[in-house]
Amino acid sequence: MEGAVTRYRILALVVGTLLVLLTIGMVLKYGPPDEPGLAGVVAPVHGFLYMVYLLAAYDLWRRAGWPLGKMVLIVLGGIVPLMTFYVERRIVQDARALRAAQAKAEASA
């Protein structure tokens, strides 16, 4: 499960950073500077990597056996600017705690 956590974590940080850049790009595009360049470059990259992020999140969610609500939280993490960083930290902590509990249960069995 550690590989799934690492994949999720890397993609969450990249997608979160791209989402912040996309938000800045949209402000520049529709704001007073009228500079559409950044949004035009970042939007397709973020969109593609968001789909890959969803696959990694689904893989981690499936392996961990979490309830559907946690998957919804993960999905929203890639949509709401800056929420990705909070969600990533929380999900990684939960996954590592689950892995530690499973290892402890296997050791005592």
N, C-alpha and C positions, 0 to 999 in steps of 0.2 A: 504494500500500500504506500510505502514511502516514495516510490517512483511516481505514483499518481498525485501525491501531495506536491512533489517537486514540479511536475508538469503544470499542475493547477496554479501553483504559486507564481511561477515565471510568467505564465500567460496572464494571470490577474494583474500583475504589476505592469506588464507591457500594455494590456488593454486599458488599464486605468490611466496610464500616462498618455496614451493616444486619445482617450476620451477628454482629458483635460486640454490637450492641444486642439482637439476638434472644437471644444467649447470656445476656446480663445479665437480659433479661426472663424467660427460663426459670428462672434461678436465683431471681429474685424470686417467680416463680409457684409453684415447688415447694419453695422454701426457707422459712425461718421467717417472713419478712414476709407470705407468702401474698398477693401483689399481682399478679393476672393481667393487669392492664391493658396493660402495655408489650408483652408477648408477643403478645397478641391483635391489637394494631395492627401490629406490625412483621412478624409471620410472613407474612401474605398479600402485603405489599409486597415483602418479600425473595423470596418464592416467584415472583412475577411477574417481578421484575427479574432473578432468577437465570435464568429461561428466556430473557430477552432477552440476558443475558450469554453464555449458551451459543451463541446465534446469532452474536453478535459474535465470540466465540472461534473458532467453526467457520469463519467468514469469514476471519479472520486466518490460521488454521491452513491452510486451503485455499490461500490466496494465497501463503503462505510455502513450502508443500510440505514441511512438517516431518513426521517420523515419528509414528505413532499414540501412542507413549509421551508425547510432548510434549502432545498433546491430552488425554490422561488426567491429566497434571499440571495442566493448565489447569482441567479439570472439578473436580478435587479442591480446587483453590484456592478455589472458591466454596462448598465444603462444610465445610472444616476452618477453624475460627476462627483468625484472624491469619495463616493460610497465604496468603491472597489477596494480601496486601501483598508478601510475598516473591516469589510466583509472578509477580505483575504486573511487578515490577521486572526480574526475570530474562527474562521473555518480551519485554518492550519492548526491553531491551538486545539480545537475540538478533535481533529483527525489524529493529532499526536497523542492526545489524552486517550482516545479510543484504542489506538495501537498499543499504548502502554498498558491499558487495562486488559487487552487481549493477551499480551505477552505474560502478564502476571497470572492470569487465569490458566494459561497453558503451563506455566511453570509449577503452579500448585496442583495441577491435575496429574 
